[in-house]
């Protein structure tokens, strides 16, 4: 009679137990039916400027939503809409099949997803999915994907672009990295928030978002420089912006922020502090790649100036304040 290793027997028993547990949980890779409110519980970590609106779309689409935010009061409007509040990211994951996160910094992402006791992954059942929508480090996205795979789960990095208006209108551009099949299965959830764009394997969503931020940074510098130039030339800046909006100088940044700047509306749709973080990650990746992007470096210095003046919690359109200080001018406020 052949000898059987006790260790192999233990492993076999563990696998049978794990299989029995997994069979009670919806595995998104094996499921034939698409994700819908009737078969998928959704969790959300981070209900700030962006998360608030994104969650609201999911609730209105009929999904059962469990939310966590460090400042509980910021989640109250979602609770009023029908969301359940949980005391920790871990508690969110224990009640969810798919857990979204959109928090401030890479350190926050690591904490809410990977912390061994309070993090979401620790309580996520096999077959569950983590979707991080924070703009973060590509290497961290790859680390999360590896940790999730070790637990029989899945991970997608899916940062977004479009600002607070895109979040409110459900028109965000979503850059997704990870297994293509996972991203495809998640499309019913993504579709209520905007348009998902599959960019490649783990970390590629983050790389796409960082390239997006490089483009926006230089575009914002050009926008506010043009406004200061038009003002000094004696033009009506509102008429100037309207005139260029349908020409080659037209841009999303102009559409989103031109009138806000004229109204001296610097409320954050996206915080200066977070943009400084994003541009810093971009510069770090530039060093890793051995490339020079001088426009990016200039934009980061200008935004750091805002932060140094205590203006980090204003919106990115507050860049006009830096150019006004540099040139000792002040654009007249407008109600346009």
Buried (B, 14 or more C-beta within 10 A) or exposed (E): EEEEEEEEEEEEEEEEEEEEEBEEBBBBEEBEEEBEBEEBBBBBBBBBBBBBBBBBBBBEBEBBBBBBBBEEEBBBEBBEEEBBBBEBBBBBBBBBBBBBBBBBBBEBBBBBBBBEEBBBBBBBBBBBBBBBBBBBBBBBBBBBBEBBEEBBBBBBBBBBBBBBBBBBEBEBBBBBBBBEEBBEBBBBBBBBBBEBBBBBBBBBBBBBBBBBBBBBBBBBBBBBBBBBBBBEEEBBBBEBBBEBEEEEBEBBBBEBBBBBBBEBBBEBBBBBBBBBBBBEBBBEBBEEEEEEBEBBBEBBEBBBBBBEBEBBBBBBBBBBBBBBEEEEEEBEEBEE
